[in-house]
Amino acid sequence: MIDIDGITKRYGKATVVDRVNLQIPRGGVVSLIGANGAGKSTLLSMVGRLLEPCDGRITVDGHDVQATPGPELARRLSVLRQENHLPVRLAVGELVAFGRFPHSGGRLSTRDHDHIDRAIAHLDLGPMAHRRLDQLSGGQRQRAFIAMVLAQDTDYVLLDEPLNTLDMRHAAQTMDTIRRMADDLDKTVVVVLHDVNVAAHHSDRIVAMKHGRVVADGSPSEVVDRDVLRHVFDLDVPVSHTDAGPVAMHFGRACTSGDAPLASRTGEFR
Amino acid sequence: MITVARPAPQGADRRYLAIGALVLLGAAAVSLFVGVSGISPADLLAGDAQKRAVLLESRIPRLAAIVLAGSAMGVAGLIMQGLTQNRFVAPSTAGTIESATFGVLVATLWFGSGSVFAKMTLAVLFALVGTAIFLALVERLRFSDIIVVPLVGIMFGAVVGAATMFFAFRADLLQTLSAWTTADFSGTLRGRYELLWLVGGLTVLAYRYADRFTVAGMGRDHAVNLGVDHRRTVTLGLALVAAVSAVVVVVVGAIPFLGLVAPNITTLLVGDNMRRVLPVTALSGALFLLVCDILSRTIRYPFEVPVGTVVGVLGGAVFVFLIFRSRFGAAAA
């Protein structure tokens, strides 16, 4: 379980994350949503010990993320930020192999190779395993980094906007991978997402943040709700209930703040 | 399941290593028989004692010094560009070499010119502090442009160099100073280069940390994620670089551009995985320096041009080429 206890992050006078308490039990996909600047990425970075909180404590299965030795935590928890435009000249296969570093310390065993092969296959990277990152498109590179994290084989995986540079097919594939990481590999995935509908469709639980605090927390059908979304985004978003679950209609004319007429409340997609 | 993950074209680095080693062997053989005192393999077979002495006292030490210094400076540059994530940062563009030279001067002023140990200690210390100052400067920089960073380093090095020059002038040590600022192997004799073996040891040590350096070169976030202590790895790497640069300055004098040019070419060919590119870089650094040294002995035969000058001209040309390539090549790609 990830236990976030009274976490605060301030930059000067601006409080970006404000006394957040959150428990994430093992298993499933948890999405973090919210407007830009709501503090989702900052919170995720603190859980992944990329940022030091000003106040509060985070534990992962009882291990304090600030106090646990780096390599030990790296076998339990992995984190991937969204900025991966670094110009490192590594082959995709080499990068994914570095995901095993916390386990192997650089000497790859047969088991490490199995993990690497599986991660590459999962993300459909086989044909480009020998190509170098600096020769790939942004989306391909993004998938290579996700494969690295997958090869790291941690119980907890934190992903910051993994769909950012992906086209529709690869976004769907990546969400599929995330879902399978939870269902088949028994991992707990916490993922920052922009698209409420993607979050609704693929997660077991959605946590919405606003002004550094958690303002909504529940199942997709609870959070993807017109009133809740209005509160989270300060925007009136009609919600359609379809076979695939609730769909926020965050496009088109109906979508302005205030009391715009509803395009359709129910049934249109049936 | 299909096996696809065995790291990339595994052969590439091995092939370059094999070719490089052969060429290096050839150049080494040439190097042994080039010089004012004409030695040929035949003389040695005939048992010419005097020529044999020249070989043992001068030629072989010179060759060893070149290989040790060249490979170490290449690797130092490789580590530095990896850890700073900037391909134009090297000991000669970060103030490291200038600071080491300043340290040698201070040691000479305080302890006299004979104290090799004091020179080495102060050179290493100054190189460490100088490199740390450069990094602090760069961190404060608002535009961490790939060219601006080394420019700041070059300016910083020039300031340190000017201070060194000033004190050397006041102490009437300008002549001595030029021995440290321009590498020269003409004075390399048995008994006067052995400190360089230390540098060879540090190069081997760097290889032990190759994976950590690669991970640190991916940036702090990735390093933390993979459980690598980023700050410690960077500190260790830069300490290695400072120590290597300082010892080379003390024993043979500053070698410009080598730490910049060699890793730029090898990472282009082999990639940034230190475990694979580090040996290739060591080899190419040694080869580059050896070729420059052979040139420096033959251009004005029977006189010698300091090898530092030859390296400066050749390396400078490659440096300019690399800058143009990155500026316009990046835009095109």
Chai-1 contact restraints between the chains, C-beta under 6 A:
chainA,res_idxA,chainB,res_idxB,connection_type,confidence,min_distance_angstrom,max_distance_angstrom,comment,restraint_id
A,L50,B,D221,contact,1.0,0.0,6.0,A-B,restraint_1
A,L50,B,V224,contact,1.0,0.0,6.0,A-B,restraint_2
A,G70,B,G227,contact,1.0,0.0,6.0,A-B,restraint_3
A,G70,B,D229,contact,1.0,0.0,6.0,A-B,restraint_4
A,P71,B,G227,contact,1.0,0.0,6.0,A-B,restraint_5
A,A74,B,L226,contact,1.0,0.0,6.0,A-B,restraint_6
A,A74,B,G227,contact,1.0,0.0,6.0,A-B,restraint_7
A,S78,B,N225,contact,1.0,0.0,6.0,A-B,restraint_8
A,V79,B,N225,contact,1.0,0.0,6.0,A-B,restraint_9
A,R81,B,D221,contact,1.0,0.0,6.0,A-B,restraint_10
A,L86,B,G219,contact,1.0,0.0,6.0,A-B,restraint_11
A,V88,B,M218,contact,1.0,0.0,6.0,A-B,restraint_12
A,V88,B,D272,contact,1.0,0.0,6.0,A-B,restraint_13
A,R89,B,T267,contact,1.0,0.0,6.0,A-B,restraint_14
A,R89,B,G271,contact,1.0,0.0,6.0,A-B,restraint_15
A,R89,B,D272,contact,1.0,0.0,6.0,A-B,restraint_16
A,L90,B,G271,contact,1.0,0.0,6.0,A-B,restraint_17
A,L90,B,D272,contact,1.0,0.0,6.0,A-B,restraint_18
A,L90,B,N273,contact,1.0,0.0,6.0,A-B,restraint_19
A,A91,B,A8,contact,1.0,0.0,6.0,A-B,restraint_20
A,G93,B,A5,contact,1.0,0.0,6.0,A-B,restraint_21
A,G93,B,P7,contact,1.0,0.0,6.0,A-B,restraint_22
A,G93,B,A8,contact,1.0,0.0,6.0,A-B,restraint_23
A,E94,B,P7,contact,1.0,0.0,6.0,A-B,restraint_24
A,E94,B,A8,contact,1.0,0.0,6.0,A-B,restraint_25
A,E94,B,N273,contact,1.0,0.0,6.0,A-B,restraint_26
A,F101,B,L226,contact,1.0,0.0,6.0,A-B,restraint_27
A,P102,B,L226,contact,1.0,0.0,6.0,A-B,restraint_28
A,P102,B,G227,contact,1.0,0.0,6.0,A-B,restraint_29
A,G106,B,D211,contact,1.0,0.0,6.0,A-B,restraint_30
A,I116,B,A5,contact,1.0,0.0,6.0,A-B,restraint_31
A,D117,B,M1,contact,1.0,0.0,6.0,A-B,restraint_32
A,D117,B,T3,contact,1.0,0.0,6.0,A-B,restraint_33
A,D117,B,A5,contact,1.0,0.0,6.0,A-B,restraint_34
A,I120,B,V4,contact,1.0,0.0,6.0,A-B,restraint_35
A,I120,B,A5,contact,1.0,0.0,6.0,A-B,restraint_36
A,G126,B,V4,contact,1.0,0.0,6.0,A-B,restraint_37
A,A129,B,V4,contact,1.0,0.0,6.0,A-B,restraint_38
A,H130,B,A8,contact,1.0,0.0,6.0,A-B,restraint_39
